[in-house]
Amino acid sequence: MGELSPAEARETLEEMRGFVNQLEHVVKQAEQIARDDFEGDPEIARLDREAEARRIQALLSSSAQAA
């Protein structure tokens, strides 16, 4: 494992902060796009809800089997 000097650690921290800010912006945009995707199209919204329910059920089933 490598070591960072305090200056390198500070630089890395600043780069990570910049990345997190950019990621937050992308997430907000994705949320807005997702909201707009289903507006006015109940069929797409229904299909998405059904797919999400299947994904959740699959996760719950796999968790129950692992326990």
Biopython code that builds the backbone (N, CA, C, O; Angstrom):
import numpy as np
from Bio.PDB.StructureBuilder import StructureBuilder

atoms = [
    (1, "MET", "N", (0.831, -1.164, 0.000)),
    (1, "MET", "CA", (0.000, 0.000, 0.000)),
    (1, "MET", "C", (0.888, 1.244, 0.000)),
    (1, "MET", "O", (1.861, 1.315, 0.751)),
    (2, "GLY", "N", (0.554, 2.217, -0.837)),
    (2, "GLY", "CA", (1.367, 3.416, -0.931)),
    (2, "GLY", "C", (1.049, 4.423, 0.156)),
    (2, "GLY", "O", (0.036, 4.328, 0.849)),
    (3, "GLU", "N", (1.929, 5.376, 0.281)),
    (3, "GLU", "CA", (1.743, 6.442, 1.260)),
    (3, "GLU", "C", (1.576, 7.762, 0.531)),
    (3, "GLU", "O", (2.129, 7.957, -0.552)),
    (4, "LEU", "N", (0.814, 8.662, 1.125)),
    (4, "LEU", "CA", (0.628, 9.998, 0.583)),
    (4, "LEU", "C", (1.229, 11.012, 1.542)),
    (4, "LEU", "O", (1.108, 10.894, 2.761)),
    (5, "SER", "N", (1.871, 11.997, 0.967)),
    (5, "SER", "CA", (2.327, 13.113, 1.802)),
    (5, "SER", "C", (1.091, 13.944, 2.162)),
    (5, "SER", "O", (0.046, 13.807, 1.527)),
    (6, "PRO", "N", (1.208, 14.794, 3.164)),
    (6, "PRO", "CA", (0.063, 15.653, 3.489)),
    (6, "PRO", "C", (-0.408, 16.483, 2.286)),
    (6, "PRO", "O", (-1.609, 16.668, 2.090)),
    (7, "ALA", "N", (0.524, 16.973, 1.497)),
    (7, "ALA", "CA", (0.153, 17.768, 0.317)),
    (7, "ALA", "C", (-0.590, 16.909, -0.703)),
    (7, "ALA", "O", (-1.583, 17.345, -1.286)),
    (8, "GLU", "N", (-0.103, 15.682, -0.915)),
    (8, "GLU", "CA", (-0.773, 14.775, -1.849)),
    (8, "GLU", "C", (-2.159, 14.384, -1.334)),
    (8, "GLU", "O", (-3.111, 14.280, -2.108)),
    (9, "ALA", "N", (-2.260, 14.172, -0.037)),
    (9, "ALA", "CA", (-3.555, 13.834, 0.559)),
    (9, "ALA", "C", (-4.537, 14.987, 0.379)),
    (9, "ALA", "O", (-5.703, 14.766, 0.054)),
    (10, "ARG", "N", (-4.068, 16.212, 0.589)),
    (10, "ARG", "CA", (-4.920, 17.396, 0.420)),
    (10, "ARG", "C", (-5.390, 17.505, -1.027)),
    (10, "ARG", "O", (-6.564, 17.775, -1.283)),
    (11, "GLU", "N", (-4.473, 17.296, -1.977)),
    (11, "GLU", "CA", (-4.817, 17.367, -3.397)),
    (11, "GLU", "C", (-5.841, 16.290, -3.751)),
    (11, "GLU", "O", (-6.810, 16.557, -4.462)),
    (12, "THR", "N", (-5.625, 15.087, -3.256)),
    (12, "THR", "CA", (-6.558, 13.990, -3.509)),
    (12, "THR", "C", (-7.926, 14.304, -2.920)),
    (12, "THR", "O", (-8.951, 14.052, -3.553)),
    (13, "LEU", "N", (-7.943, 14.847, -1.724)),
    (13, "LEU", "CA", (-9.197, 15.222, -1.073)),
    (13, "LEU", "C", (-9.956, 16.250, -1.906)),
    (13, "LEU", "O", (-11.168, 16.130, -2.083)),
    (14, "GLU", "N", (-9.261, 17.250, -2.415)),
    (14, "GLU", "CA", (-9.908, 18.279, -3.236)),
    (14, "GLU", "C", (-10.469, 17.672, -4.520)),
    (14, "GLU", "O", (-11.564, 18.035, -4.950)),
    (15, "GLU", "N", (-9.728, 16.753, -5.131)),
    (15, "GLU", "CA", (-10.215, 16.088, -6.340)),
    (15, "GLU", "C", (-11.454, 15.257, -6.037)),
    (15, "GLU", "O", (-12.396, 15.227, -6.829)),
    (16, "MET", "N", (-11.455, 14.587, -4.898)),
    (16, "MET", "CA", (-12.615, 13.783, -4.508)),
    (16, "MET", "C", (-13.829, 14.673, -4.262)),
    (16, "MET", "O", (-14.945, 14.317, -4.640)),
    (17, "ARG", "N", (-13.622, 15.818, -3.635)),
    (17, "ARG", "CA", (-14.729, 16.752, -3.411)),
    (17, "ARG", "C", (-15.312, 17.221, -4.738)),
    (17, "ARG", "O", (-16.530, 17.310, -4.893)),
    (18, "GLY", "N", (-14.445, 17.517, -5.683)),
    (18, "GLY", "CA", (-14.910, 17.925, -7.003)),
    (18, "GLY", "C", (-15.715, 16.831, -7.670)),
    (18, "GLY", "O", (-16.752, 17.093, -8.280)),
    (19, "PHE", "N", (-15.235, 15.599, -7.553)),
    (19, "PHE", "CA", (-15.950, 14.469, -8.137)),
    (19, "PHE", "C", (-17.321, 14.305, -7.487)),
    (19, "PHE", "O", (-18.317, 14.097, -8.181)),
    (20, "VAL", "N", (-17.375, 14.397, -6.165)),
    (20, "VAL", "CA", (-18.647, 14.229, -5.455)),
    (20, "VAL", "C", (-19.633, 15.319, -5.872)),
    (20, "VAL", "O", (-20.820, 15.041, -6.043)),
    (21, "ASN", "N", (-19.164, 16.539, -6.037)),
    (21, "ASN", "CA", (-20.043, 17.619, -6.489)),
    (21, "ASN", "C", (-20.588, 17.333, -7.882)),
    (21, "ASN", "O", (-21.771, 17.550, -8.146)),
    (22, "GLN", "N", (-19.733, 16.848, -8.768)),
    (22, "GLN", "CA", (-20.180, 16.503, -10.116)),
    (22, "GLN", "C", (-21.165, 15.341, -10.074)),
    (22, "GLN", "O", (-22.169, 15.354, -10.785)),
    (23, "LEU", "N", (-20.887, 14.341, -9.252)),
    (23, "LEU", "CA", (-21.774, 13.189, -9.133)),
    (23, "LEU", "C", (-23.141, 13.617, -8.611)),
    (23, "LEU", "O", (-24.167, 13.138, -9.095)),
    (24, "GLU", "N", (-23.163, 14.508, -7.635)),
    (24, "GLU", "CA", (-24.436, 14.994, -7.103)),
    (24, "GLU", "C", (-25.246, 15.672, -8.203)),
    (24, "GLU", "O", (-26.459, 15.482, -8.288)),
    (25, "HIS", "N", (-24.588, 16.451, -9.037)),
    (25, "HIS", "CA", (-25.267, 17.126, -10.143)),
    (25, "HIS", "C", (-25.848, 16.102, -11.119)),
    (25, "HIS", "O", (-26.984, 16.252, -11.569)),
    (26, "VAL", "N", (-25.083, 15.074, -11.445)),
    (26, "VAL", "CA", (-25.551, 14.030, -12.364)),
    (26, "VAL", "C", (-26.751, 13.297, -11.769)),
    (26, "VAL", "O", (-27.721, 13.019, -12.474)),
    (27, "VAL", "N", (-26.689, 12.986, -10.480)),
    (27, "VAL", "CA", (-27.801, 12.289, -9.820)),
    (27, "VAL", "C", (-29.062, 13.146, -9.860)),
    (27, "VAL", "O", (-30.150, 12.638, -10.133)),
    (28, "LYS", "N", (-28.922, 14.437, -9.592)),
    (28, "LYS", "CA", (-30.085, 15.327, -9.636)),
    (28, "LYS", "C", (-30.678, 15.378, -11.039)),
    (28, "LYS", "O", (-31.899, 15.365, -11.202)),
    (29, "GLN", "N", (-29.818, 15.434, -12.049)),
    (29, "GLN", "CA", (-30.306, 15.426, -13.426)),
    (29, "GLN", "C", (-31.015, 14.115, -13.738)),
    (29, "GLN", "O", (-32.070, 14.119, -14.372)),
    (30, "ALA", "N", (-30.450, 12.998, -13.301)),
    (30, "ALA", "CA", (-31.059, 11.691, -13.553)),
    (30, "ALA", "C", (-32.421, 11.588, -12.874)),
    (30, "ALA", "O", (-33.357, 11.028, -13.445)),
    (31, "GLU", "N", (-32.537, 12.120, -11.669)),
    (31, "GLU", "CA", (-33.828, 12.107, -10.976)),
    (31, "GLU", "C", (-34.864, 12.915, -11.745)),
    (31, "GLU", "O", (-36.014, 12.495, -11.873)),
    (32, "GLN", "N", (-34.463, 14.061, -12.251)),
    (32, "GLN", "CA", (-35.385, 14.898, -13.014)),
    (32, "GLN", "C", (-35.807, 14.198, -14.300)),
    (32, "GLN", "O", (-36.987, 14.203, -14.653)),
    (33, "ILE", "N", (-34.862, 13.605, -14.991)),
    (33, "ILE", "CA", (-35.171, 12.888, -16.232)),
    (33, "ILE", "C", (-36.101, 11.723, -15.944)),
    (33, "ILE", "O", (-37.052, 11.489, -16.689)),
    (34, "ALA", "N", (-35.837, 10.991, -14.871)),
    (34, "ALA", "CA", (-36.672, 9.836, -14.521)),
    (34, "ALA", "C", (-38.097, 10.281, -14.220)),
    (34, "ALA", "O", (-39.050, 9.610, -14.615)),
    (35, "ARG", "N", (-38.253, 11.403, -13.528)),
    (35, "ARG", "CA", (-39.603, 11.903, -13.244)),
    (35, "ARG", "C", (-40.323, 12.226, -14.542)),
    (35, "ARG", "O", (-41.505, 11.919, -14.695)),
    (36, "ASP", "N", (-39.619, 12.838, -15.466)),
    (36, "ASP", "CA", (-40.231, 13.253, -16.726)),
    (36, "ASP", "C", (-40.495, 12.081, -17.666)),
    (36, "ASP", "O", (-41.364, 12.173, -18.533)),
    (37, "ASP", "N", (-39.763, 10.986, -17.508)),
    (37, "ASP", "CA", (-39.909, 9.850, -18.414)),
    (37, "ASP", "C", (-41.327, 9.304, -18.446)),
    (37, "ASP", "O", (-41.822, 8.930, -19.509)),
    (38, "PHE", "N", (-41.986, 9.253, -17.294)),
    (38, "PHE", "CA", (-43.271, 8.573, -17.215)),
    (38, "PHE", "C", (-44.453, 9.525, -17.255)),
    (38, "PHE", "O", (-45.607, 9.099, -17.296)),
    (39, "GLU", "N", (-44.161, 10.799, -17.243)),
    (39, "GLU", "CA", (-45.234, 11.773, -17.256)),
    (39, "GLU", "C", (-46.037, 11.632, -18.541)),
    (39, "GLU", "O", (-45.487, 11.741, -19.637)),
    (40, "GLY", "N", (-47.328, 11.390, -18.409)),
    (40, "GLY", "CA", (-48.186, 11.289, -19.579)),
    (40, "GLY", "C", (-48.200, 9.926, -20.232)),
    (40, "GLY", "O", (-48.938, 9.734, -21.198)),
    (41, "ASP", "N", (-47.423, 8.970, -19.756)),
    (41, "ASP", "CA", (-47.427, 7.628, -20.344)),
    (41, "ASP", "C", (-47.641, 6.596, -19.243)),
    (41, "ASP", "O", (-46.683, 6.040, -18.707)),
    (42, "PRO", "N", (-48.909, 6.345, -18.909)),
    (42, "PRO", "CA", (-49.197, 5.428, -17.808)),
    (42, "PRO", "C", (-48.724, 3.997, -18.073)),
    (42, "PRO", "O", (-48.422, 3.265, -17.131)),
    (43, "GLU", "N", (-48.658, 3.597, -19.321)),
    (43, "GLU", "CA", (-48.209, 2.229, -19.637)),
    (43, "GLU", "C", (-46.738, 2.043, -19.258)),
    (43, "GLU", "O", (-46.377, 1.028, -18.662)),
    (44, "ILE", "N", (-45.894, 3.010, -19.597)),
    (44, "ILE", "CA", (-44.480, 2.925, -19.234)),
    (44, "ILE", "C", (-44.335, 2.966, -17.719)),
    (44, "ILE", "O", (-43.533, 2.223, -17.153)),
    (45, "ALA", "N", (-45.095, 3.821, -17.064)),
    (45, "ALA", "CA", (-45.034, 3.908, -15.602)),
    (45, "ALA", "C", (-45.441, 2.583, -14.970)),
    (45, "ALA", "O", (-44.796, 2.129, -14.026)),
    (46, "ARG", "N", (-46.495, 1.960, -15.473)),
    (46, "ARG", "CA", (-46.955, 0.677, -14.936)),
    (46, "ARG", "C", (-45.894, -0.394, -15.128)),
    (46, "ARG", "O", (-45.592, -1.144, -14.199)),
    (47, "LEU", "N", (-45.329, -0.472, -16.319)),
    (47, "LEU", "CA", (-44.293, -1.470, -16.595)),
    (47, "LEU", "C", (-43.075, -1.258, -15.703)),
    (47, "LEU", "O", (-42.479, -2.223, -15.224)),
    (48, "ASP", "N", (-42.711, -0.018, -15.481)),
    (48, "ASP", "CA", (-41.574, 0.268, -14.607)),
    (48, "ASP", "C", (-41.867, -0.151, -13.170)),
    (48, "ASP", "O", (-41.008, -0.730, -12.505)),
    (49, "ARG", "N", (-43.071, 0.138, -12.689)),
    (49, "ARG", "CA", (-43.434, -0.276, -11.326)),
    (49, "ARG", "C", (-43.413, -1.795, -11.192)),
    (49, "ARG", "O", (-42.945, -2.327, -10.185)),
    (50, "GLU", "N", (-43.922, -2.494, -12.208)),
    (50, "GLU", "CA", (-43.926, -3.957, -12.165)),
    (50, "GLU", "C", (-42.499, -4.510, -12.173)),
    (50, "GLU", "O", (-42.194, -5.453, -11.443)),
    (51, "ALA", "N", (-41.636, -3.931, -12.989)),
    (51, "ALA", "CA", (-40.239, -4.387, -13.041)),
    (51, "ALA", "C", (-39.548, -4.127, -11.709)),
    (51, "ALA", "O", (-38.784, -4.966, -11.232)),
    (52, "GLU", "N", (-39.810, -2.978, -11.111)),
    (52, "GLU", "CA", (-39.215, -2.661, -9.813)),
    (52, "GLU", "C", (-39.707, -3.636, -8.748)),
    (52, "GLU", "O", (-38.924, -4.078, -7.908)),
    (53, "ALA", "N", (-40.985, -3.973, -8.774)),
    (53, "ALA", "CA", (-41.537, -4.932, -7.812)),
    (53, "ALA", "C", (-40.872, -6.296, -7.980)),
    (53, "ALA", "O", (-40.586, -6.973, -6.991)),
    (54, "ARG", "N", (-40.624, -6.705, -9.229)),
    (54, "ARG", "CA", (-39.938, -7.989, -9.472)),
    (54, "ARG", "C", (-38.510, -7.953, -8.950)),
    (54, "ARG", "O", (-38.045, -8.928, -8.359)),
    (55, "ARG", "N", (-37.810, -6.847, -9.158)),
    (55, "ARG", "CA", (-36.433, -6.724, -8.660)),
    (55, "ARG", "C", (-36.403, -6.804, -7.133)),
    (55, "ARG", "O", (-35.550, -7.476, -6.553)),
    (56, "ILE", "N", (-37.334, -6.117, -6.498)),
    (56, "ILE", "CA", (-37.393, -6.147, -5.031)),
    (56, "ILE", "C", (-37.696, -7.551, -4.542)),
    (56, "ILE", "O", (-37.067, -8.031, -3.600)),
    (57, "GLN", "N", (-38.659, -8.216, -5.178)),
    (57, "GLN", "CA", (-39.013, -9.574, -4.771)),
    (57, "GLN", "C", (-37.827, -10.519, -4.952)),
    (57, "GLN", "O", (-37.595, -11.383, -4.107)),
    (58, "ALA", "N", (-37.081, -10.366, -6.031)),
    (58, "ALA", "CA", (-35.907, -11.215, -6.260)),
    (58, "ALA", "C", (-34.861, -10.985, -5.175)),
    (58, "ALA", "O", (-34.253, -11.938, -4.689)),
    (59, "LEU", "N", (-34.649, -9.738, -4.795)),
    (59, "LEU", "CA", (-33.690, -9.441, -3.725)),
    (59, "LEU", "C", (-34.145, -10.028, -2.397)),
    (59, "LEU", "O", (-33.348, -10.604, -1.657)),
    (60, "LEU", "N", (-35.431, -9.879, -2.103)),
    (60, "LEU", "CA", (-35.953, -10.428, -0.851)),
    (60, "LEU", "C", (-35.847, -11.948, -0.835)),
    (60, "LEU", "O", (-35.510, -12.541, 0.189)),
    (61, "SER", "N", (-36.134, -12.573, -1.967)),
    (61, "SER", "CA", (-36.051, -14.033, -2.056)),
    (61, "SER", "C", (-34.617, -14.512, -1.884)),
    (61, "SER", "O", (-34.366, -15.486, -1.175)),
    (62, "SER", "N", (-33.677, -13.832, -2.528)),
    (62, "SER", "CA", (-32.278, -14.252, -2.414)),
    (62, "SER", "C", (-31.755, -14.018, -1.001)),
    (62, "SER", "O", (-30.942, -14.799, -0.507)),
    (63, "SER", "N", (-32.214, -12.949, -0.345)),
    (63, "SER", "CA", (-31.807, -12.694, 1.040)),
    (63, "SER", "C", (-32.367, -13.756, 1.975)),
    (63, "SER", "O", (-31.678, -14.203, 2.892)),
    (64, "ALA", "N", (-33.602, -14.159, 1.749)),
    (64, "ALA", "CA", (-34.228, -15.172, 2.597)),
    (64, "ALA", "C", (-33.537, -16.520, 2.425)),
    (64, "ALA", "O", (-33.376, -17.263, 3.393)),
    (65, "GLN", "N", (-33.130, -16.838, 1.203)),
    (65, "GLN", "CA", (-32.451, -18.108, 0.944)),
    (65, "GLN", "C", (-31.057, -18.111, 1.553)),
    (65, "GLN", "O", (-30.568, -19.160, 1.972)),
    (66, "ALA", "N", (-30.415, -16.955, 1.605)),
    (66, "ALA", "CA", (-29.058, -16.872, 2.152)),
    (66, "ALA", "C", (-29.062, -16.989, 3.677)),
    (66, "ALA", "O", (-28.059, -17.375, 4.277)),
    (67, "ALA", "N", (-30.179, -16.658, 4.291)),
    (67, "ALA", "CA", (-30.246, -16.676, 5.767)),
    (67, "ALA", "C", (-30.417, -18.054, 6.332)),
    (67, "ALA", "O", (-30.488, -18.217, 7.550)),
]
sb = StructureBuilder()
sb.init_structure("model")
sb.init_model(0)
sb.init_chain("A")
sb.init_seg("    ")
for serial, (resi, resn, name, xyz) in enumerate(atoms, 1):
    if name == "N":
        sb.init_residue(resn, " ", resi, " ")
    sb.init_atom(name, np.array(xyz, "f"), 0.0, 1.0, " ", f" {name:<3s}", serial, name[0])
structure = sb.get_structure()
